[in-house]
Amino acid sequence: MAVLNRMDWYDLARTTNWTPTYVTEDELFPPLMSGAFGLPQDAWEKYDEPYKQTYPEYVKVQRDKDAGAYSVKAALERSRIFENADPGWKSVMKAHYGAIARGEYAAASAEARMMRFSKAPGMRNMSTLGCLDEIRHGQMQLYFPHEHVSKDRQMDWAFKAYDTNEWGMIAARHFFDDIMMTRDAISVSIMLTFSFETGFTNMQFLGLAADAAEAGDHTFANLISSIQTDESRHAQIGGPALKVLIENGQKAEAQKRVDIAVWGAWKLFSVLTGPIMDYYTPLEHRKQSFKEFMEEWIVAQFERALTDMGLDLPWYWDIFLKDLSETHHGMHMGSYFWRPTVWWNPAAGVTPDERAWLEEKYPGWNDTWGQCWDVIIDNVVDGNMAMAYPETLPYVCNMCQLPILGTPGKGWNVKDYPLEYNGRLYHFGSEVDRWCFQQEPERYAGHLSIVDRFLAGMIQPMDLGGALNYMGLAPGECGDDAHNYAWAEVYRALRAEKKAS
Amino acid sequence: MALFPITSNFEGDFVLQLVAVDSENTMDEVAAAAAVHSVGRRVRARPGQIMRVRRQGSEDFLPRSMRVSESGLKPTETVEIIWEAPKH
């Protein structure tokens, strides 16, 4: 029997809206879940997805993708890539799996909300496939690291991280809960797929796949590439929704959601991706600095995506562009100095050669972050390790849940952005974080940051041991220097040379 | 006498930190408590200089002998700890 071409029947087949008679439209699509923005069903029927795929096509393509990624894994299982990899690269994998794998499962639930509650039939189709994508991503990113769990306890955090109160995970959860778990279907499409996936993850996965191939880890490179091809499809769910909103006079609401989600995504990438690109990746494998990568792959493309859509650049775009040279250096120093509180081993990345690279890419680095690193390096070289660890908590932002930081040394500009709301004093890491909070204070006001929990007596005993226990970090899981401080030898040699001359 | 949390923004450091002081501590003692978490860890000591305390956004230092309980500081409020060269 002849099969019709997809485009001969697709539009008709997706016309699945009907006029409810036994219940009201609001009962069928509760506004709280559907986020209809006051628009009736027929307005949403104009939603036209740019990437059309049928279920049989999807299954065939996905089967091929899975077969490709799993067969590469099977073929390379005995290659000892993990055992022989640079410790900095292992840290990249651990950070990635812990922060992302279970979040993918959570994203399946967010896709399912669009699948059930969106008034746009095309969105329901696309997010059905998107939901299956996210289940696949969760399964793969748990299955792939599992072979390493017996070799390295930190790999167990691929599964474990999402359920813990580890500070980075509180930050990740706060962000994902905000943009995808507690929003209506249309807001999820704008905040998760358009803002986070189009703006950041799509390109992040491309960059990470290239880094993995460069590091010789072809299993990871294939896994990440396989995921990225799904991302580039389902990331397009939000675009047509924005179009419908703008055409129906809802631009301001749409813009606000984009602005909130893009800022949160940026902060998360500044702690997760920034240190990986500029500090963990061995110098010889670095292609671009984090700033160059962001400017080329994120900023330029996202600016185009926004203006093509008829949206404005977020009001804070200048602040964002300036932060590209600054924030992630602080996030790296923070996660390195507080390294017992993360589930991977941060690579310091501050040998003289690496510092020269940082100074070239970020002029002034030595006079700013370098000044703090000078003190840390001296302590490590002198064996004064007690001073190379913290004895208190960094103050974290009540919006992004990440440390409140700025540029140190000669460019010192660290600042708190406080706000008193209903008698409670909140602290924010930037004007933008505070602005996000102020858009809907009741949404965020009840949340306790890790510091708030400490002050409320929820972390006992009130010391590092108590904090590690609260964060779920067992012995053997706490982070320490990725290279066991071997990098300090070059500084010892330099000192000896100086003394001899 | 009561534990009093403040947020320390130490000159030259990169991050705000939680510091526990006592409501009866003087500003000099507050500065010293904050220094424990910055000086020698990520900020070099400045021999001969003293550390002064001011509210964020203020140009004026709080008097060195002023107690936390007299300062009007709120719990967790951010104070800046600034190096001051001796006056000759």
HADDOCK unambig.tbl for C-alpha pairs under 7 A between the chains (distance, minus, plus):
assign (segid A and resid 330 and name CA) (segid B and resid 14 and name CA) 6.54 0.50 0.50
assign (segid A and resid 372 and name CA) (segid B and resid 42 and name CA) 4.39 0.50 0.50
assign (segid A and resid 372 and name CA) (segid B and resid 43 and name CA) 5.86 0.50 0.50
assign (segid A and resid 373 and name CA) (segid B and resid 42 and name CA) 6.72 0.50 0.50
assign (segid A and resid 375 and name CA) (segid B and resid 40 and name CA) 6.65 0.50 0.50
assign (segid A and resid 375 and name CA) (segid B and resid 41 and name CA) 6.19 0.50 0.50
assign (segid A and resid 375 and name CA) (segid B and resid 42 and name CA) 5.22 0.50 0.50
assign (segid A and resid 375 and name CA) (segid B and resid 43 and name CA) 6.55 0.50 0.50
assign (segid A and resid 375 and name CA) (segid B and resid 44 and name CA) 6.60 0.50 0.50
assign (segid A and resid 376 and name CA) (segid B and resid 41 and name CA) 6.15 0.50 0.50
assign (segid A and resid 376 and name CA) (segid B and resid 42 and name CA) 6.00 0.50 0.50
assign (segid A and resid 387 and name CA) (segid B and resid 40 and name CA) 6.80 0.50 0.50
assign (segid A and resid 387 and name CA) (segid B and resid 41 and name CA) 5.33 0.50 0.50
assign (segid A and resid 388 and name CA) (segid B and resid 41 and name CA) 6.10 0.50 0.50
assign (segid A and resid 390 and name CA) (segid B and resid 37 and name CA) 6.97 0.50 0.50
assign (segid A and resid 391 and name CA) (segid B and resid 37 and name CA) 6.68 0.50 0.50
assign (segid A and resid 392 and name CA) (segid B and resid 18 and name CA) 6.41 0.50 0.50
assign (segid A and resid 393 and name CA) (segid B and resid 17 and name CA) 5.90 0.50 0.50
assign (segid A and resid 393 and name CA) (segid B and resid 18 and name CA) 5.65 0.50 0.50
assign (segid A and resid 394 and name CA) (segid B and resid 15 and name CA) 6.67 0.50 0.50
assign (segid A and resid 394 and name CA) (segid B and resid 16 and name CA) 5.76 0.50 0.50
assign (segid A and resid 394 and name CA) (segid B and resid 17 and name CA) 4.20 0.50 0.50
assign (segid A and resid 394 and name CA) (segid B and resid 18 and name CA) 6.01 0.50 0.50
assign (segid A and resid 395 and name CA) (segid B and resid 16 and name CA) 5.22 0.50 0.50
assign (segid A and resid 395 and name CA) (segid B and resid 17 and name CA) 4.82 0.50 0.50
assign (segid A and resid 395 and name CA) (segid B and resid 18 and name CA) 5.64 0.50 0.50
assign (segid A and resid 403 and name CA) (segid B and resid 15 and name CA) 6.87 0.50 0.50
assign (segid A and resid 404 and name CA) (segid B and resid 15 and name CA) 5.83 0.50 0.50
assign (segid A and resid 404 and name CA) (segid B and resid 16 and name CA) 5.80 0.50 0.50
assign (segid A and resid 405 and name CA) (segid B and resid 14 and name CA) 5.50 0.50 0.50
assign (segid A and resid 405 and name CA) (segid B and resid 15 and name CA) 4.22 0.50 0.50
assign (segid A and resid 405 and name CA) (segid B and resid 16 and name CA) 6.32 0.50 0.50
assign (segid A and resid 406 and name CA) (segid B and resid 14 and name CA) 5.43 0.50 0.50
assign (segid A and resid 406 and name CA) (segid B and resid 15 and name CA) 6.51 0.50 0.50
assign (segid A and resid 407 and name CA) (segid B and resid 14 and name CA) 5.68 0.50 0.50
assign (segid A and resid 408 and name CA) (segid B and resid 12 and name CA) 4.86 0.50 0.50
assign (segid A and resid 408 and name CA) (segid B and resid 13 and name CA) 4.95 0.50 0.50
assign (segid A and resid 408 and name CA) (segid B and resid 14 and name CA) 4.54 0.50 0.50
assign (segid A and resid 409 and name CA) (segid B and resid 12 and name CA) 4.42 0.50 0.50
assign (segid A and resid 409 and name CA) (segid B and resid 13 and name CA) 6.56 0.50 0.50
assign (segid A and resid 410 and name CA) (segid B and resid 12 and name CA) 6.89 0.50 0.50
assign (segid A and resid 412 and name CA) (segid B and resid 11 and name CA) 6.88 0.50 0.50
assign (segid A and resid 412 and name CA) (segid B and resid 12 and name CA) 5.45 0.50 0.50
assign (segid A and resid 414 and name CA) (segid B and resid 14 and name CA) 6.37 0.50 0.50
assign (segid A and resid 414 and name CA) (segid B and resid 15 and name CA) 6.78 0.50 0.50
assign (segid A and resid 416 and name CA) (segid B and resid 78 and name CA) 6.96 0.50 0.50
